[in-house]
Amino acid sequence: MDDPIYNLLISLTLIPVAIGLNIWVRQRRRRRLNESGEGEFNSLSVTLISTIGEGLAVVSSLMCVIWIMGGIVRFLFPAMFGAKL
């Protein structure tokens, strides 16, 4: 399963996941804004849960981007990673 084509396919399937997570976080942040542009929450628990959830989504999205770039580089330059041609 260490085939460069396999890594490329996984990378290509993760692109929509990374984009979707970023869009989801931006929409949630935009919906919370009031007239003056500040975010509003109903309670402290909602604030904490929302902040932690969105932070995990952003970190997951960044991990997907790193994995995507690694898969693409591994496909383009297999000799660098010791893959058999």
C-alpha positions as CSV (number, residue, x, y, z in Angstrom):
1,M,0.0,0.0,0.0
2,D,3.0,2.3,-0.2
3,D,2.4,2.9,-3.9
4,P,2.7,6.6,-5.1
5,I,-0.5,6.3,-7.1
6,Y,-2.4,5.1,-4.0
7,N,-1.1,8.1,-2.1
8,L,-2.1,10.4,-4.9
9,L,-5.7,9.0,-4.9
10,I,-6.0,9.5,-1.2
11,S,-4.7,13.0,-1.5
12,L,-7.2,13.9,-4.3
13,T,-10.1,12.6,-2.2
14,L,-9.0,14.7,0.8
15,I,-9.1,18.0,-1.2
16,P,-12.9,18.3,-0.8
17,V,-12.7,17.4,2.8
18,A,-10.2,20.2,3.5
19,I,-12.2,22.7,1.5
20,G,-15.5,21.7,3.2
21,L,-14.0,22.1,6.7
22,N,-12.8,25.6,5.9
23,I,-16.1,26.6,4.4
24,W,-18.0,25.2,7.4
25,V,-15.9,27.1,9.9
26,R,-16.2,30.4,7.9
27,Q,-20.0,30.1,7.7
28,R,-20.4,29.4,11.4
29,R,-18.2,32.4,12.2
30,R,-20.1,34.7,9.8
31,R,-23.5,33.6,11.2
32,R,-22.5,34.7,14.8
33,L,-21.6,38.3,13.9
34,N,-23.9,41.0,15.1
35,E,-24.4,44.5,13.5
36,S,-21.1,45.8,14.9
37,G,-19.1,42.8,13.6
38,E,-18.5,41.1,16.9
39,G,-19.3,37.4,17.6
40,E,-22.1,36.7,20.0
41,F,-22.8,33.5,21.9
42,N,-25.7,32.4,24.1
43,S,-23.6,31.1,27.0
44,L,-20.0,30.3,28.1
45,S,-20.5,26.6,27.4
46,V,-21.6,27.3,23.8
47,T,-18.6,29.6,23.4
48,L,-16.2,26.9,24.6
49,I,-17.7,24.1,22.6
50,S,-17.9,26.2,19.5
51,T,-14.3,27.4,19.8
52,I,-12.9,23.9,20.5
53,G,-14.9,22.4,17.7
54,E,-13.9,25.0,15.1
55,G,-10.3,24.8,16.3
56,L,-10.3,21.1,15.8
57,A,-11.8,21.5,12.4
58,V,-9.1,24.0,11.3
59,V,-6.3,21.8,12.6
60,S,-7.8,18.8,10.8
61,S,-8.1,20.8,7.6
62,L,-4.4,21.8,7.9
63,M,-3.4,18.2,8.5
64,C,-5.4,17.3,5.3
65,V,-3.6,20.0,3.4
66,I,-0.2,18.6,4.6
67,W,-1.2,15.1,3.6
68,I,-2.4,16.3,0.2
69,M,0.9,18.1,-0.5
70,G,2.9,15.1,0.7
71,G,0.9,12.7,-1.6
72,I,1.4,15.0,-4.6
73,V,5.1,15.4,-4.0
74,R,5.5,11.7,-3.4
75,F,3.7,11.0,-6.8
76,L,5.8,13.6,-8.7
77,F,9.2,12.6,-7.2
78,P,9.1,8.9,-6.2
79,A,12.9,8.5,-6.3
80,M,13.2,11.0,-3.4
81,F,11.2,8.7,-1.1
82,G,12.8,5.4,-2.1
83,A,9.9,4.1,-4.2
84,K,10.6,1.5,-6.8
85,L,10.0,2.7,-10.3
